[in-house]
Amino acid sequence: MDELALRGRQVLITGATNGIGLAAAEGLAAQGANVAIVGRSASRTKAAEALIRASAAPGAEVSTHLADLASQAAVRKLAADILARYGKLDVLVNNAGAMHTTRQVSADGIELTWAVNHLAPFLLTKLLLDRLKASAPSRVITTASDAHLGATIPFDDLNAERSYRGFGRYKETKLANILFTSELARRLEGSNVTAHSFHPGLVASGFNRNNGLLMDMAMLLLRPISRNVQKGAETLVWLATSPDVASTTGRYYVDMQSRLPSPQAQDMASARRLWEISEAQCAGVLSRNEGGS
Ligand SMILES: NC(=O)c1ccc[n+]([C@@H]2O[C@H](COP(=O)([O-])OP(=O)(O)OC[C@H]3O[C@@H](n4cnc5c(N)ncnc54)[C@H](OP(=O)(O)O)[C@@H]3O)[C@@H](O)[C@H]2O)c1
């Protein structure tokens, strides 16, 4: 998939109302891709749509979908809308993500950071998989983070009921993004649908601006050593477009280079276990100690 071949290709990006996702959507539309964005706020989604249209190449289509990815019902409706609207899907970008310093629970009874950062990409990808296969060669890209370093998946407290630390939980979800990508790649072997995850760097975006004044100030202090959103989106755009990654799958990237993630992120037994538990969490059949209630 080179720059020219991107014309007419259908890309779907979550979390494209701000930050890395918005910059990537602008970059991909500028290269001629048809870009569909997912946002949870009608006004922010409309504003992002206008920005993406302004940078889009002539003929590139820009479309929008509304879904709060914390809700599994909303993810299911989103997937149904996408299947009804687009005959093919060339690139799915699971980018939406957030950190929450206080424990919150989604309408499905799932701890919120886990619901948005891990279960939403898991469920959305599964629901769109047949369309991705029918559109092959196609790609699934998930925005992970070096924040996964040092984390383990708490299989005995997956809903963070016994212990909750905002950044610790965030780290677990970013580890889950990498394990999900490896297991997805394994399951997709031979399908010509590839799966990639990446770390965008420390990016001056809206990240962690939802956690009160202290966190706001911390993010402002980090600005001088943070990248701008365009630089943060660079590896994402490259993964969506470059022929260099057309035949590799299951890898983790930093600055357009394949990089080994932590030992925990390379543990394929954990990846399989996480996949199976995530399926259960999405089916609403949670057991008390493996997935919470
Ligand atoms: N910034 C960094 O330094 C950094 C580093 C490593 C990885 N990352 C990852 O990069 C990704 C993008 O983050 P960002 O830095 O660009 O932050 P951002 O500016 O806050 O953008 C996050 C995006 O996710 C959306 N989102 C959050 N919760 C959602 C929900 N429940 N339903 C639907 N959309 C939701 C936001 O929508 P709203 O506009 O409605 O809030 C926004 O579009 C995340 O996965 C994050 O973990 C960021």
The ligand as an ORCA input file, in Angstrom:
! r2SCAN-3c Opt
* xyz 0 1
  N      -0.107     11.395     24.603
  C       0.851     10.538     24.877
  O       1.948     10.900     25.362
  C       0.650      9.079     24.577
  C       1.746      8.202     24.741
  C       1.576      6.856     24.471
  C       0.347      6.395     24.017
  N      -0.708      7.257     23.875
  C      -1.986      6.707     23.383
  O      -2.386      7.456     22.263
  C      -3.798      7.297     22.062
  C      -4.398      8.649     21.717
  O      -4.249      9.515     22.831
  P      -3.853     11.045     22.681
  O      -2.531     11.214     23.324
  O      -4.042     11.514     21.300
  O      -4.925     11.685     23.709
  P      -6.185     12.644     23.451
  O      -5.758     13.879     22.779
  O      -6.838     12.747     24.777
  O      -7.096     11.812     22.453
  C      -7.786     10.669     22.908
  C      -8.916     10.374     21.962
  O      -9.629      9.228     22.460
  C     -11.008      9.574     22.547
  N     -11.708      8.840     23.608
  C     -11.375      8.765     24.920
  N     -12.308      8.073     25.577
  C     -13.266      7.714     24.669
  C     -14.484      6.998     24.746
  N     -14.955      6.521     25.905
  N     -15.190      6.817     23.597
  C     -14.765      7.327     22.426
  N     -13.617      8.013     22.301
  C     -12.881      8.210     23.409
  C     -11.007     11.067     22.814
  O     -12.284     11.606     22.517
  P     -12.835     12.951     23.209
  O     -12.390     14.072     22.297
  O     -14.299     12.762     23.232
  O     -12.220     13.035     24.576
  C      -9.914     11.521     21.860
  O     -10.375     11.600     20.549
  C      -4.323      6.671     23.358
  O      -4.592      5.298     23.126
  C      -3.155      6.810     24.334
  O      -3.144      5.779     25.288
  C      -0.580      8.587     24.138
*
